[in-house]
Amino acid sequence: MQKRIKEYLWILIYLIFGLSTVEASFFELRTTLDIGLNGAPKASFFALDTVDRYASNWRALQIPLENGSSYEQIHPFFQLDLKAAYENFLIHIEAPLRKDLEAWYQSKYSTNFTLSPSELDINVPNKAYAIWTNQSGFVQLGRFKPDLSPTPNTLAIGGAPHHDALLWRFEASIFRYDFLLSSLNPWLHGTPEKKGEAYPEGSEAYWQETRSMDNQRNRSYTEAHKNLAFHSLGVDLGFFWIRFMEQSVIGGRSLDLRSINPFMFWHDNYANGYTKASSFFEWGFRPQKSSQFYWQINLEDIASPVGESGGATTRSIISYLTGYRQEIKTASHGDFMYRLDVVYTDPAHNNQGLPLLKQSSRRMYRSNYRKQSDPDFADSYFVDYPLGYRRGPDALDIWLFGVWEQKSHRIQLEMAYLRQGDKDLYTDYELAIAADKGLSGIVETRYLVDVLYTQNYKPFLQFYFGGGFLWVKNREHIAQNSQKDFWIRSGLVFSHLFFKGKP
């Protein structure tokens, strides 16, 4: 019977991946059950605004970045992991079952499990990709979170939970090259009351059609396209590395070769009105193999001296990151790692006058949580994740992250002192660019502590317990609005390697 089940599984994998004509060298099927409480920082309200209305009681909601970022960190209560490899080619798919975004937010104890179909997240998969590797790098295609920086607090690419993308990494001797092409959601808020009517005045769709940014030459780009092109070129000498990076959002127009060619982009494109480019410098050194210092500088909107506004140019938009990472390995006391990051972002960081040129990754979450008969029925939730620093513009933040591991024990600690002005990605670009110094307006201050202990009892059983504390002053940039928030994370994880081997 067991042999027959294995045969059926191999027939299934051949049908799915088209490997029936070759001998797959590796196949793995794993299931994971995680039942627990997955608390995390949450905004004081679930939805920021109604951004689209499709009928009298049918709407789409804008969700605060804080809710979306915390939600993307919760554990699915069940997950199926599937891997199949042939020589240097690997396919990896994760199919999770997790709680719906609003159901998780409304849960008193932030449970990650549900028995109700209406509370089940219908947005899957979160990770599914194919990757081909060789001695000089790899090519990856699918849905994944690219790893392009020494820290998750990077100024480039860092905020989105995943990308639908192509990533090419090339490493030859000391030479390093990365190229990423990501397809972003071009959805613009502003649905007309009837099909064929003009977009509502003041909506994103209206601004994309009617607004003209500096140096756009009065052109209009309204195609439903938004893409990200990123590449970096550098050298790594072991004790020292340096990289020059460029990141460009192409919005309102379909891609052409000169917009995405990895060998032509280098800020010599001048695609007036449908691109927003950022230039990055990253450098660092390793005084030891186990430690490294690193820095990033982000320069946005290097403008032509002649524009539609009488020859005026916008001010410089500059953001900074500096950090240090240390690893310590001992024979008897376990392994330690800690990372300290300091980040500053300009009030206009990642912002732009045209909605399709904002450096953000718009994620639409479909939901069955609310009933269609409800007066406030909504089935579309939108979260705009920054394509740069994960907390967005107008911030001055200090992060400390540490991990200790010994045998089956692991302790993770994160502490942060976070300050952020009132300019975000939704702020009108002209207002954001007028604030020439960070921490503008009413400054929100956060003190964050989060700790998690994990123990592996058996290869198939894991236990985790922890929680956190957040104290916020001037929350949501409202003066004298101080709030405290606590959360718990605890649960049991059962993992089973259902099958692994060759056909």
C-alpha positions in Angstrom: 0.0 0.0 0.0 2.8 2.4 0.9 4.6 1.7 -2.3 1.4 2.3 -4.3 0.9 5.7 -2.6 4.5 6.7 -3.5 3.8 5.7 -7.1 0.7 7.9 -7.2 2.7 10.8 -5.8 5.3 10.6 -8.5 2.6 10.4 -11.2 1.2 13.6 -9.7 4.5 15.4 -9.6 5.2 14.5 -13.1 1.9 15.9 -14.3 2.4 19.1 -12.3 6.0 19.9 -13.3 6.3 18.1 -16.6 9.2 16.0 -15.5 7.9 12.8 -17.0 10.6 12.7 -19.7 13.5 13.1 -17.2 14.6 11.4 -14.1 14.1 13.8 -11.2 17.0 13.7 -8.9 15.1 15.0 -5.8 11.6 15.3 -4.6 10.3 16.4 -1.1 6.8 16.8 0.2 6.4 18.2 3.7 3.4 19.2 5.8 3.4 21.6 8.7 0.7 22.2 11.3 1.1 25.3 13.5 -1.5 26.0 16.1 -0.9 29.1 18.2 -1.4 32.8 19.0 0.5 35.1 16.6 0.2 38.6 18.1 2.0 41.6 16.6 1.8 45.4 16.5 -1.5 46.6 15.1 -2.8 50.0 14.2 -5.6 51.3 16.4 -8.1 50.9 13.5 -8.3 48.2 10.8 -8.9 50.3 7.8 -7.4 53.7 6.9 -10.0 54.8 4.4 -12.6 53.7 1.8 -10.6 54.0 -1.4 -13.1 52.5 -3.9 -16.9 52.1 -3.8 -18.4 49.7 -6.3 -22.0 49.9 -5.1 -23.9 51.5 -2.2 -22.7 48.8 0.3 -19.7 47.4 -1.6 -16.3 49.0 -1.1 -12.5 48.5 -1.1 -10.5 49.5 2.0 -7.0 50.9 2.4 -5.2 49.1 5.3 -2.5 50.7 7.3 1.0 49.5 6.6 1.5 48.5 10.2 -1.4 46.0 9.9 -0.2 44.6 6.6 3.4 44.2 7.7 2.5 42.4 10.9 0.0 40.2 9.2 2.7 39.0 6.7 4.8 37.7 9.6 2.1 35.4 11.2 2.5 31.7 10.8 0.0 29.8 8.6 -1.8 27.1 10.6 -1.2 24.5 7.9 1.3 24.5 5.0 2.2 22.1 2.2 5.8 22.4 1.0 6.7 20.8 -2.3 10.2 20.7 -3.8 11.4 18.9 -7.0 14.8 19.1 -8.5 16.7 17.9 -11.5 20.4 18.5 -11.5 20.8 22.3 -11.0 17.1 23.1 -11.5 14.7 23.4 -8.5 11.0 24.1 -8.2 9.7 25.1 -4.8 6.0 25.8 -3.9 4.6 26.7 -0.5 0.8 26.4 -0.2 -0.3 27.8 3.2 -3.6 27.9 4.9 -3.8 31.0 7.1 -6.3 33.2 8.8 -7.8 36.1 6.8 -6.3 39.6 7.4 -9.4 41.1 9.0 -10.2 37.9 10.9 -6.7 37.9 12.4 -6.9 41.7 13.3 -10.3 41.2 15.0 -9.2 38.1 17.0 -8.7 39.1 20.6 -5.7 36.8 21.1 -4.5 36.9 17.4 -5.1 33.3 16.8 -3.6 32.0 13.5 -6.0 29.1 13.1 -9.7 28.9 12.0 -12.4 26.4 11.3 -14.7 28.9 9.6 -14.5 29.2 5.7 -15.2 32.9 5.9 -12.0 33.4 8.0 -9.7 31.6 5.7 -7.2 33.6 3.6 -7.8 33.0 -0.1 -4.7 34.7 -1.3 -2.2 31.9 -2.0 0.5 31.0 -2.8 2.9 33.3 -1.0 6.0 31.6 -2.3 6.4 29.6 -5.6 9.4 29.8 -7.8 11.9 28.0 -10.0 15.6 28.5 -9.6 18.5 27.4 -11.8 22.0 27.6 -10.2 25.6 27.2 -11.3 29.0 28.1 -10.1 28.7 31.7 -11.0 25.2 32.5 -9.6 21.6 31.7 -10.2 18.4 32.7 -12.1 15.2 32.7 -10.1 11.7 33.1 -11.5 8.3 33.2 -9.7 6.9 34.7 -6.5 9.6 35.2 -3.8 11.2 37.8 -1.5 14.6 38.7 -3.0 17.6 38.8 -0.7 19.7 41.7 -1.9 21.0 43.4 1.2 22.9 42.6 4.5 19.8 43.8 6.5 16.0 43.7 6.1 16.1 47.5 6.9 17.6 48.2 3.5 16.7 51.3 1.5 16.3 49.2 -1.7 13.6 46.6 -2.4 13.1 45.9 1.3 9.4 46.7 2.2 7.4 44.3 0.0 6.6 40.8 1.4 7.3 39.2 -2.0 7.7 40.0 -5.6 6.4 38.4 -8.8 9.8 38.6 -10.4 12.8 37.5 -12.3 16.2 37.7 -10.4 19.5 37.1 -12.0 22.7 37.0 -9.8 26.1 36.7 -11.4 29.3 36.3 -9.4 32.7 35.9 -11.1 35.8 36.2 -9.0 35.4 39.6 -7.2 32.7 40.8 -9.6 29.1 41.0 -8.4 26.0 41.7 -10.5 22.3 41.5 -9.7 19.3 42.2 -11.9 15.6 42.1 -10.8 12.6 42.7 -12.9 9.3 42.7 -10.9 5.7 43.0 -12.1 3.8 45.3 -9.7 0.0 45.7 -9.3 -1.0 48.7 -11.4 -4.4 49.1 -9.7 -5.4 52.7 -9.2 -8.2 53.7 -6.8 -11.1 55.6 -8.5 -13.8 53.4 -9.9 -16.5 55.5 -11.8 -20.1 55.1 -10.7 -21.0 53.6 -14.1 -18.8 51.8 -16.6 -17.4 54.3 -19.2 -17.8 57.4 -17.1 -14.9 59.7 -16.2 -12.9 58.8 -13.1 -14.0 60.6 -9.9 -12.2 63.9 -9.5 -9.3 63.7 -7.0 -9.0 59.9 -7.3 -5.7 58.2 -8.1 -7.0 57.3 -11.6 -7.9 60.9 -12.1 -4.5 62.2 -11.1 -2.7 59.7 -13.3 -4.7 60.9 -16.3 -4.6 64.7 -15.6 -1.6 65.5 -13.5 1.8 66.5 -15.1 5.0 66.1 -13.2 8.1 68.2 -13.7 9.8 67.3 -17.0 6.9 65.2 -18.2 6.5 67.6 -21.2 2.7 67.6 -20.9 2.4 63.9 -21.8 0.0 61.4 -20.2 0.7 57.8 -19.5 -2.4 55.8 -18.3 -1.8 52.2 -19.4 -2.4 49.6 -16.7 1.2 48.7 -16.2 3.6 49.1 -13.3 7.0 47.4 -13.1 10.2 47.6 -11.1 13.6 47.3 -12.6 16.6 47.0 -10.3 20.2 46.2 -10.8 23.5 46.5 -9.0 27.1 46.3 -10.0 30.0 45.9 -7.6 33.1 44.2 -6.3 33.7 42.1 -3.2 37.3 41.8 -2.0 36.4 39.8 1.1 37.4 42.5 3.7 35.7 45.2 1.6 32.8 45.5 -0.8 31.2 48.3 -2.8 28.1 48.3 -5.0 26.3 50.9 -7.2 22.6 50.2 -7.6 19.7 51.7 -9.5 16.0 51.2 -9.0 13.4 52.4 -11.4 9.6 52.2 -11.4 8.1 52.2 -14.9 4.4 53.1 -14.6 1.6 54.0 -17.0 3.3 52.4 -20.0 4.3 48.9 -21.1 7.9 47.9 -20.8 10.4 48.4 -23.6 13.9 47.0 -24.0 15.7 50.3 -23.0 13.7 50.5 -19.8 14.7 47.0 -18.6 17.9 46.1 -20.4 20.4 45.4 -17.5 23.3 46.8 -19.5 21.8 50.1 -20.7 19.8 51.5 -17.8 22.6 53.3 -15.8 20.6 56.5 -15.4 20.8 57.3 -19.1 17.2 56.6 -20.0 15.3 60.0 -19.6 12.0 58.3 -19.9 10.1 61.5 -19.0 6.8 61.0 -17.3 6.8 57.2 -16.9 9.8 56.4 -14.8 11.0 57.2 -11.3 14.6 56.4 -10.7 16.7 56.1 -7.5 20.5 55.6 -7.3 22.1 53.8 -4.4 25.6 53.4 -3.1 26.4 50.6 -0.7 29.8 49.9 0.8 31.0 47.9 3.8 34.0 46.2 5.3 34.6 43.1 7.3 37.3 43.5 10.0 36.8 39.8 10.6 34.9 37.1 8.8 32.2 37.2 11.5 31.6 40.9 11.5 30.7 43.6 9.1 30.0 47.3 8.9 27.8 48.6 6.0 26.3 51.8 4.7 23.7 52.8 2.1 22.9 56.2 0.6 19.8 56.6 -1.6 19.6 59.6 -4.1 16.2 60.1 -5.8 15.0 62.2 -8.7 18.2 63.6 -10.3 16.3 66.2 -12.3 17.1 67.8 -15.6 17.9 71.5 -15.2 15.0 72.4 -17.6 11.5 71.7 -16.6 7.9 72.8 -17.0 8.0 74.9 -13.9 10.1 77.7 -15.3 13.5 75.9 -15.1 13.1 75.0 -11.4 14.4 71.7 -10.1 13.3 69.8 -7.1 15.5 69.6 -4.0 17.6 66.6 -3.4 16.0 63.6 -1.8 18.6 61.6 0.2 18.1 58.8 2.7 20.8 56.9 4.7 21.4 53.5 6.4 24.3 52.5 8.6 24.6 49.2 10.3 26.8 46.6 12.0 26.4 42.9 12.2 28.4 40.5 14.5 28.4 36.7 14.8 30.0 34.8 17.7 30.3 31.0 17.8 31.3 29.1 20.9 31.8 25.5 21.6 29.8 25.4 24.9 27.6 28.5 25.0 25.9 28.4 21.6 26.0 30.8 18.7 25.2 34.5 18.9 24.3 37.0 16.2 23.2 40.6 16.6 22.6 43.5 14.2 22.3 47.2 14.8 20.8 49.5 12.2 20.2 53.2 12.1 18.0 54.5 9.2 17.0 58.0 8.1 14.5 58.5 5.3 13.5 61.8 3.7 9.9 63.0 4.0 9.5 62.5 0.2 11.4 59.1 0.2 9.7 56.8 -2.5 7.0 59.4 -3.1 6.0 60.9 -6.5 3.3 63.1 -8.0 1.9 60.4 -10.3 0.3 57.4 -8.5 1.9 54.8 -10.8 5.3 56.2 -10.1 5.2 56.0 -6.3 7.9 53.4 -5.3 5.4 51.1 -3.6 4.2 47.6 -4.1 0.4 47.6 -3.9 -0.9 44.3 -2.6 -4.6 43.5 -3.0 -6.0 41.0 -0.5 -9.3 39.4 -1.5 -11.5 38.5 1.5 -14.6 36.5 2.3 -14.8 37.7 5.9 -17.6 40.2 5.5 -21.1 39.3 4.4 -22.5 40.8 1.2 -25.7 41.8 3.1 -23.6 43.9 5.5 -24.0 47.7 5.1 -20.2 48.1 5.2 -19.4 45.1 2.9 -15.9 45.0 1.6 -14.0 42.2 -0.2 -10.9 44.1 -1.3 -8.2 45.2 1.1 -5.2 47.2 -0.2 -1.8 47.6 1.5 1.0 49.7 -0.1 4.3 48.3 0.9 7.3 50.6 0.3 9.9 49.5 -2.3 12.6 51.0 -0.2 12.8 51.2 3.6 10.1 49.0 5.1 8.6 51.7 7.3 8.5 54.3 4.5 9.4 58.0 4.5 10.0 60.6 7.1 11.7 58.2 9.6 14.7 58.2 11.9 14.9 54.7 13.4 17.3 52.6 15.5 16.9 48.8 15.4 18.6 46.1 17.5 18.1 42.5 16.6 19.8 39.5 18.2 19.6 35.7 18.1 21.1 33.0 20.4 21.0 29.3 19.4 22.3 26.2 21.1 21.3 22.7 20.0 17.5 22.7 20.0 17.0 26.1 21.8 16.7 29.5 20.1 16.0 32.9 21.5 15.2 35.9 19.3 15.1 39.5 20.6 14.2 42.7 18.7 14.3 46.2 20.3 13.7 49.5 18.5 13.4 53.2 19.0 11.4 54.5 16.1 10.5 58.1 15.2 8.4 59.0 12.2 7.0 62.3 10.9 3.6 62.7 9.4 4.6 62.4 5.7 3.9 59.0 4.2 3.3 57.5 0.7 -0.2 58.9 0.6 0.9 62.4 1.3 0.6 64.7 -1.7 4.1 64.9 -3.4 4.2 68.7 -3.4 3.5 68.8 0.3 6.1 66.0 1.0 8.8 67.7 -1.1 8.2 71.0 0.7 9.3 69.4 4.0 13.1 69.5 3.5 14.0 67.9 6.8 13.0 64.6 8.3 10.6 64.1 11.3 8.2 66.7 9.9 4.9 67.7 11.4 3.7 65.8 14.5 6.3 63.1 15.2 5.2 59.6 16.3 7.6 57.9 18.7 7.6 54.2 19.3 9.5 52.0 21.8 9.3 48.4 20.8 10.4 45.1 22.5 9.7 41.7 21.1 11.1 38.3 22.2 10.5 34.8 21.0 11.8 31.5 22.5 11.7 28.3 20.3 12.6 24.8 21.2 12.7 21.7 19.0 11.6 18.7 21.1 11.7 16.2 18.2 12.4 16.4 14.5 8.6 16.6 14.1 7.6 18.8 17.1 8.5 22.4 18.0 7.3 24.8 20.7 7.5 28.5 20.7 6.6 31.2 23.2 7.1 34.9 23.5 5.5 38.3 23.1 6.1 42.0 22.9 5.4 45.4 24.1 4.9 48.7 22.2 4.6 52.1 23.7 3.6 54.8 21.2 3.6 58.6 21.8 1.5 60.8 19.4 0.1 57.7 17.8 -1.2 58.2 14.2 0.5 61.6 14.5 -2.2 62.9 16.9 -0.7 65.1 19.6 -0.9 63.7 23.2 -2.3 60.4 21.9 -0.2 57.9 23.9 -1.1 54.2 23.8 0.4 50.9 25.0 0.0 47.6 23.2 0.9 44.0 24.3 0.9 40.8 22.4 1.6 37.1 22.9 3.1 34.6 20.5 2.8 30.9 21.5 2.1 27.6 19.8 3.0 24.1 18.8 4.4 23.1 15.4 4.0 19.6 14.0 6.1 18.9 10.9 6.1 15.8 8.9 8.4 14.9 6.0 5.8 13.0 4.0 8.1 11.8 1.3 11.6 12.4 0.1 13.7 10.6 -2.4 13.9 9.5 -6.0 11.3 7.8 -8.2 
